[in-house]
Amino acid sequence: LGLYFSAEVMQSLGQHWGLILAGILYAQVLAVIGCWFYHRVGGLDVGTAWFSSAIGTASEIVNMAHRHGTRADHVATVHSVRVLLVVALVPFGVQWLGGDASHLRGAARDVHWGSLLPLMAGSLVSVWFFLRVRLPNAWLLGALLFVAAVNLLQLLPHTDLPRWVSWAGQLCIGWSFGDRYRPDFLRCAPRLLSAACVFTLVSIALTVGLGMVLSPLVGLPAPSLILGLMPGGIAEMTLTARALDLGVAMVTAMQVARMLSVVFSTPAIYRRFIQGIGLQAHKKVTRRFEDALVCMALAGVFAGHHAEGCEDLFSLSRGTARLAELPHPGSLSPASPHVRCAPSRRWRRPPAPTGPTAMVSRRCRVPAC
């Protein structure tokens, strides 16, 4: 992908910097709409819904969700459905639309091993640096930025990759993508899967419509705009543009700019806005859960159960109240691996009463009110 960034291509891209910013804004708007949709329709809590709707590299978004204490398994499910539908449907659609992107292509190049081998070695060094500083998507962005910089500075003669290398890369990407799915994928969370399918299809339709509207306004082919705005992965969309020869540099620039903005803005927005909403909802549900446990305990008491048998219910209800004070609530269930309850003090039975109520209290073994 970095080989496509030549001086003439960058000059063409510089004329459409507003389009790249519009793509970033469009991705954020889709994320806000998706957060509301997955929360209301998919049944996810607000934090998990926010990370599920973020349009970026799936693996990086899942890692973010795990670091912030949300349901990473649900986030991975939503992003797997999104990428699957985009990869399965979009290439056929843009091929049917066609279009001329000759002004976004670089000049035809031959394979020069004298330039290719130093580029490979430098790409590995760049990837190693990205891994050391823990930058997102190191294997893709490290090589891409290094090769693009060498091309723009014209430090080496221009070259191209052998076709079999590109085919091998696409094979490995398809292999790793298909390896995410397990036999129980379609059986888990059918409501969430349905919501993910509906929202992804709506997002694809909106993106196609937006690309068709912007194409005559900016003077670019609609398929290139659709691939640049499409909520898919960088590798999948850019390889589709390469296979169909549809302005690889434009598609790559739009996808990379969007991915970088999502990686840096998604955690910040979550900490600034979304986390507070999730805490309020968590406290509200926790109070209801505590009240339900207290009612269960009282029902057991008046049914004649032993008082010691009810101590666990009272302790559980008191311990559940501690969940509302956690800074990073995960699942609303006390059994969530992200939730740890501090042990609560056991309920102590008050001294036995005396007087007319003593007979009743001894019979049910609980002090009468």
Disulfide bonds with the S-S distance in Angstrom:
none
